[in-house]
Amino acid sequence: MIFITGGVRSGKSAYAEQRALALGDEKHYYYFATGAAFDEEMKKRIIRHQQDRIQQEIKWTTVEMQVEIPQQINQLSSNDVVLFECVTTWLSNVLYLSEQQKNRSEYINNCIESLQKQLQNWQVQGATIIVVSNEVLDELPSKYEEVNLYRKLLGNLHQWLVQHSHEAYEVQFQLVQRWK
């Protein structure tokens, strides 16, 4: 597993796609897109990412998901590459949907554990997993409880991802720093 983080518009997505493409065209490429087009800005960003992938030499199988990984993608092999884009959007989706749950905390924990188990299963199956996230933890604590919950969960998830990754990178201004 390869973990790539960075600020918004830092070049991390382009770097993640380059890393995936460098693995060779004999691979089967999955692009797990977690963004939902709730507003015009997000619609434009999704279209831009889709157009970027269309222009590439390899064909991506795009899997659109908000929280749960579709069941048909449970089994992967060493011939498969997963680009999971992105953790911060996925976690936002989890928190949004958790507001409708009876036991919010349990729902959030179950979603996070489910994602972690799936990533580990794919690693055991031999797939290459590239996980992209945004770096939002450098700012001061918020006066809003929900923002602090998000930061706490994201920080814990980032630590878990780095611990279970073979490589970890931070991208800023299209400059790549390898941390692990």
C-alpha positions as CSV (number, residue, x, y, z in Angstrom):
1,M,0.0,0.0,0.0
2,I,1.1,3.5,-0.9
3,F,-0.2,6.5,1.1
4,I,-0.2,9.9,-0.5
5,T,-1.3,13.1,1.2
6,G,-1.1,16.8,0.6
7,G,-2.9,20.0,0.5
8,V,-5.8,20.8,-1.8
9,R,-4.6,21.2,-5.4
10,S,-1.1,20.2,-4.4
11,G,-0.7,17.7,-7.2
12,K,-1.3,14.6,-5.1
13,S,-3.9,13.1,-7.4
14,A,-1.7,13.5,-10.5
15,Y,1.2,12.0,-8.6
16,A,-0.9,9.0,-7.4
17,E,-2.1,8.4,-11.0
18,Q,1.6,8.6,-12.2
19,R,2.6,6.0,-9.6
20,A,-0.2,3.7,-10.7
21,L,0.6,4.1,-14.4
22,A,4.3,3.3,-13.7
23,L,3.2,-0.2,-12.7
24,G,2.7,-1.2,-16.3
25,D,-0.2,-1.5,-18.8
26,E,-0.7,-5.2,-18.1
27,K,-2.4,-4.4,-14.8
28,H,-6.2,-3.9,-14.2
29,Y,-6.7,-0.4,-12.8
30,Y,-9.6,0.5,-10.4
31,Y,-10.3,4.1,-9.5
32,F,-12.4,4.3,-6.4
33,A,-14.0,7.7,-6.5
34,T,-15.6,8.8,-3.3
35,G,-16.8,12.3,-4.3
36,A,-20.5,13.0,-4.6
37,A,-21.6,15.9,-6.8
38,F,-23.6,17.8,-4.2
39,D,-22.8,21.2,-5.6
40,E,-21.5,22.9,-8.8
41,E,-17.8,23.0,-7.6
42,M,-17.8,19.3,-6.8
43,K,-19.5,18.5,-10.2
44,K,-16.7,20.4,-12.0
45,R,-13.9,18.7,-10.0
46,I,-15.4,15.2,-10.7
47,I,-15.6,16.0,-14.4
48,R,-12.0,17.3,-14.4
49,H,-10.8,14.1,-12.8
50,Q,-12.8,11.9,-15.2
51,Q,-11.3,13.8,-18.2
52,D,-7.8,13.5,-16.8
53,R,-8.3,9.7,-16.7
54,I,-9.8,9.4,-20.1
55,Q,-6.7,11.1,-21.6
56,Q,-4.4,8.5,-20.0
57,E,-2.9,5.5,-21.9
58,I,-4.5,2.9,-19.7
59,K,-8.2,2.2,-19.0
60,W,-9.5,2.8,-15.5
61,T,-12.5,0.9,-14.1
62,T,-14.2,3.6,-12.1
63,V,-16.0,2.5,-9.0
64,E,-18.1,5.3,-7.5
65,M,-18.8,4.9,-3.9
66,Q,-19.7,7.1,-1.0
67,V,-19.0,4.9,2.0
68,E,-19.2,1.1,1.3
69,I,-17.0,-0.7,-1.1
70,P,-19.2,-2.6,-3.6
71,Q,-19.3,-6.3,-2.9
72,Q,-18.2,-7.2,-6.5
73,I,-14.8,-5.8,-5.8
74,N,-13.9,-8.0,-2.8
75,Q,-11.4,-10.2,-4.7
76,L,-8.4,-8.7,-6.2
77,S,-5.0,-10.1,-7.3
78,S,-1.4,-9.1,-7.8
79,N,-2.5,-8.0,-11.3
80,D,-4.8,-5.3,-9.8
81,V,-4.2,-1.7,-8.8
82,V,-6.6,0.3,-6.7
83,L,-6.4,4.1,-6.5
84,F,-8.6,5.2,-3.6
85,E,-9.5,8.9,-4.0
86,C,-9.8,10.1,-1.4
87,V,-9.9,9.4,2.4
88,T,-11.0,12.9,3.4
89,T,-14.0,12.9,1.1
90,W,-14.9,9.3,2.2
91,L,-14.7,10.3,5.8
92,S,-16.9,13.4,5.2
93,N,-19.5,11.0,3.6
94,V,-19.3,8.8,6.6
95,L,-19.9,11.7,9.0
96,Y,-22.8,13.0,6.9
97,L,-24.5,9.6,6.7
98,S,-23.8,9.0,10.4
99,E,-26.2,11.8,11.4
100,Q,-29.1,9.6,10.3
101,Q,-28.0,6.6,12.4
102,K,-29.4,5.7,15.8
103,N,-25.9,5.0,17.2
104,R,-23.7,7.5,15.4
105,S,-20.4,6.5,17.0
106,E,-20.9,2.8,16.3
107,Y,-21.8,3.5,12.7
108,I,-18.6,5.7,12.2
109,N,-16.4,3.0,13.9
110,N,-17.9,0.2,11.8
111,C,-17.3,2.2,8.6
112,I,-13.7,2.9,9.4
113,E,-13.1,-0.7,10.5
114,S,-14.7,-2.0,7.3
115,L,-12.5,0.2,5.2
116,Q,-9.4,-0.9,7.1
117,K,-10.3,-4.6,6.7
118,Q,-10.9,-4.2,3.0
119,L,-7.6,-2.5,2.4
120,Q,-5.8,-5.2,4.4
121,N,-7.6,-8.0,2.5
122,W,-6.5,-6.5,-0.8
123,Q,-2.9,-6.3,0.5
124,V,-3.1,-10.0,1.4
125,Q,-4.5,-10.7,-2.1
126,G,-1.4,-9.0,-3.6
127,A,-3.1,-5.9,-5.1
128,T,-1.3,-2.6,-5.2
129,I,-3.3,0.0,-3.3
130,I,-2.7,3.7,-3.6
131,V,-4.6,5.8,-1.0
132,V,-4.9,9.5,-1.5
133,S,-5.9,11.9,1.3
134,N,-5.8,15.6,2.1
135,E,-3.7,17.1,4.7
136,V,-6.0,19.2,6.9
137,L,-4.4,18.6,10.3
138,D,-2.0,21.5,10.4
139,E,-4.6,24.0,11.4
140,L,-5.5,25.1,15.0
141,P,-8.4,23.3,16.7
142,S,-11.8,24.5,15.7
143,K,-14.5,26.0,17.9
144,Y,-16.9,23.5,16.2
145,E,-17.2,20.0,17.7
146,E,-17.9,18.4,14.4
147,V,-14.7,19.8,12.8
148,N,-12.7,18.5,15.8
149,L,-14.3,15.1,15.5
150,Y,-13.4,15.0,11.8
151,R,-9.8,16.0,12.5
152,K,-9.5,13.4,15.2
153,L,-10.9,10.6,13.1
154,L,-8.8,11.6,10.1
155,G,-5.6,11.9,12.1
156,N,-6.2,8.4,13.5
157,L,-7.0,7.0,10.1
158,H,-3.9,8.7,8.6
159,Q,-1.7,7.1,11.3
160,W,-3.2,3.7,10.6
161,L,-2.7,4.1,6.9
162,V,0.9,5.1,7.2
163,Q,1.6,2.2,9.7
164,H,0.1,-0.3,7.2
165,S,1.7,1.3,4.1
166,H,5.0,0.3,2.5
167,E,5.5,3.9,1.3
168,A,4.1,7.3,2.4
169,Y,4.4,10.6,0.6
170,E,3.4,14.2,1.1
171,V,2.9,16.4,-2.0
172,Q,3.0,20.2,-1.8
173,F,3.2,22.5,-4.9
174,Q,3.8,19.3,-7.0
175,L,6.9,18.6,-4.9
176,V,7.0,15.1,-3.5
177,Q,8.5,14.3,-0.1
178,R,8.9,10.6,0.8
179,W,8.4,10.0,4.5
180,K,8.4,6.2,4.5
